[in-house]
Amino acid sequence: MATLATSRYLEFVTTWFDRVWKDQDTDAIAEMFVEDGPAYGLGGRALVGPEGFLTFHKAMLELLSDVDVTVDHIIEQDDWFSYIGTFKGKCRRTGRDVSMHGGAMCRIVDGKMLEAYNTWDFLALYEGLGLVPEGAFERGLSGRPLCER
């Protein structure tokens, strides 16, 4: 198991987050993600390749400014690594700071991401953005509708 200090994939993932999210460098997506690679967990179906990811990226940046992602822990084995971290931004509509925790399991070969399995807490992000009511998770667990009619 790698620590942040010894991980060989930490530079890749932090470069991805810095270029793609913080700097909004869309060229980095094509440079770092293979053309037919799937990214799961970012919508109802896999996003395929840079083109699929760009759609997600654009939608997120229409909601958020000042995006920053930090990696808190990372583990790796062969050409796979998994990380957990925090995704932060500012709601463009309200100026409110929002965040979500999560991570992914990714496979890297020859310096490019081949596939990614994401697990981010989008419900918490949507609560912070005011898109669903606060306590939506708990309401759902209790069997109540997220929004009262």
Secondary structure, DSSP 4 states (H G I P E B T S, - for coil): ---TTT-SSHHHHHHHIIIIIIS--THHHHHHB-TT-EEESSSSS-EEHHHHHHHHHHHHHHHEEEEEEEEEEEEEETTEEEEEEEEEEEETTT--EEEEEEEEEEEEETTEEEEEEEEE-HHHHHHHTTSS-TTHHHHHHTT--SS--
